[in-house]
Amino acid sequence: MKEQEKAEIKRLSDQLDALNHKEQPLLDAGDAEKLGELLREKDKLLAEIERLKGVREQKLSKEAQKLQQMPFSRAITKKEQADMGTLKKTARGLIVVHPMTALGREMGLTEMTGYAKKAF
């Protein structure tokens, strides 16, 4: 679901960029009617982009809250990181969050952390 918002934001940003490129020739030509229409469309796109960013951030927050409520979490050691497949097999339902991902940055992580329902 997050990918849909991300793709939609990208598409709208591309449209906005195209409108920005059309703006200068209209300013030079002095076509006020088309310029006004272009500016209204730009405002609509900006509003929709902001709305989608809010939706995306809210979904991240829900996921972060869900992980924080899990009964067990701890940092993943370098040795465990090297053999992640074995770790995930031994701890079923393990969710690993890297600090450089959007979710990890939002949660304020400084190291790779695993979340699970049971101790691992």
Backbone hydrogen bonds, N-H to C=O, Kabsch-Sander energy under -0.5 kcal/mol:
donor,donor_aa,acceptor,acceptor_aa,energy
5,E,1,M,-1.4
6,K,2,K,-2.4
7,A,3,E,-2.7
8,E,4,Q,-2.4
9,I,5,E,-2.8
10,K,6,K,-2.1
11,R,7,A,-2.4
12,L,8,E,-2.6
13,S,9,I,-2.3
14,D,10,K,-2.1
15,Q,11,R,-2.0
16,L,12,L,-2.5
17,D,13,S,-2.3
18,A,14,D,-2.1
19,L,15,Q,-2.2
20,N,16,L,-2.2
21,H,17,D,-1.7
22,K,18,A,-1.3
23,E,19,L,-1.2
24,Q,20,N,-0.8
26,L,22,K,-1.3
27,L,23,E,-2.1
28,D,24,Q,-2.4
29,A,25,P,-2.1
30,G,26,L,-1.6
31,D,26,L,-1.4
32,A,30,G,-1.4
35,L,31,D,-1.9
36,G,32,A,-2.5
37,E,33,E,-1.9
38,L,34,K,-2.3
39,L,35,L,-2.4
40,R,36,G,-2.1
41,E,37,E,-2.1
42,K,38,L,-2.2
43,D,39,L,-2.2
44,K,40,R,-2.0
45,L,41,E,-2.3
46,L,42,K,-2.6
47,A,43,D,-2.3
48,E,44,K,-2.3
49,I,45,L,-2.5
50,E,46,L,-2.2
51,R,47,A,-2.1
52,L,48,E,-2.4
53,K,49,I,-2.2
54,G,50,E,-2.0
55,V,51,R,-2.2
56,R,52,L,-2.5
57,E,53,K,-2.4
58,Q,54,G,-2.3
59,K,55,V,-2.0
60,L,56,R,-2.0
61,S,57,E,-2.2
62,K,58,Q,-2.1
63,E,59,K,-2.2
64,A,60,L,-2.6
65,Q,61,S,-2.5
66,K,62,K,-2.2
67,L,63,E,-2.1
68,Q,64,A,-2.4
69,Q,65,Q,-1.5
70,M,67,L,-1.3
72,F,116,A,-1.7
74,R,114,G,-1.8
76,I,112,M,-2.8
77,T,75,A,-0.5
81,Q,77,T,-2.3
82,A,78,K,-1.8
83,D,79,K,-1.0
84,M,81,Q,-0.8
87,L,83,D,-1.6
88,K,84,M,-2.5
89,K,85,G,-1.6
90,T,86,T,-2.2
91,A,87,L,-2.1
92,R,90,T,-0.7
94,L,91,A,-1.4
95,I,115,Y,-2.7
97,V,113,T,-3.1
101,T,98,H,-1.4
105,R,101,T,-2.6
106,E,102,A,-2.3
107,M,103,L,-2.1
108,G,104,G,-0.7
108,G,105,R,-0.6
109,L,104,G,-2.4
113,T,97,V,-2.3
114,G,74,R,-3.0
115,Y,95,I,-2.9
116,A,72,F,-2.6
